[in-house]
Amino acid sequence: MIELKNVSKKYRNGTHALHDVSLKVNDGEFIYIMGPTGSGKSTLIKLLDGEEVPTSGSVLVSGINVGRLKKSKVYLYRRKIGVVFQDYRLLPEKTVFENVAYALEILDMPDEKIRKRVREVLKLVDLADKSNAKPHELSGGQQQRTAIARAIAKKPTILIADEPTGNLDPDMTNEMIKLLEKINREEKTTLVVVTHNDVMVENHPKRTIRIEAGHIVTDRTPEPKKEETAVEQTEVEEEPVVLETAVATVEEEAYSEGEVS
Ligand code: ADP
């Protein structure tokens, strides 16, 4: 679980990037973080991966107080966190396979285990046939999938993706979000996705936390869609009238909204 308790972050130059932010994210959740430029999204990510420490309050990840970690221990903690950066950060001289393997080599994993896990994650991101390609031989979407494979190879508890659809067209955006959903489902990874993409959020609704000027202004969890609820409960495609009424009532309360700060 991720738990931020009354977290504030003031940088040395006096900028107050986050104000008294409290937030809980359960294991296996998939959340979006939205907000204008400068609102504090990157600061929040940096607090989660141990790059920055809070000025006050605490950041707990799986019970670890991240802000209190000794500098020499931060690298160990980071094994739990996978980050996909906007610019992918692939090693240009290494193949797709080697880029992903590298993330495991630095963990001192035995070679055979590394090869097995790399094959597994490349299959998961649908890049098995590009194992021997170098990054410059890949499309933007394929480079990004390599970066995702590299980030999840070590089986992190949390995967953070910073604007994963920033450079993608609408079709590829759809594929990307489906891939992140698959990782969330199959690898049981908690997903934290920072995005500006309203269309994606609308098409793939999930708990959405909006930050403005360092404050969480809304934290909304959509109810499952009417169709999904009906099919799940009845395993038929037609929705019985009784259920429809029940779902309509739930939909009236479709969003649980909390003013957090
Ligand atoms: P976002 O990711 O939403 O664009 P940031 O977390 O990067 O927002 O920034 C929040 C605020 O903190 C901004 O005013 C930004 O200029 C400031 N800021 C970010 N990083 C630093 C830093 N290292 N030193 C000083 N101010 C910073």
Boltz pocket constraint, residues with backbone or C-beta under 6 A from the ligand:
constraints:
  - pocket:
      binder: B
      contacts: [[A, 11], [A, 12], [A, 13], [A, 15], [A, 16], [A, 17], [A, 35], [A, 36], [A, 37], [A, 38], [A, 39], [A, 40], [A, 41], [A, 42], [A, 43], [A, 44]]
      max_distance: 6.0
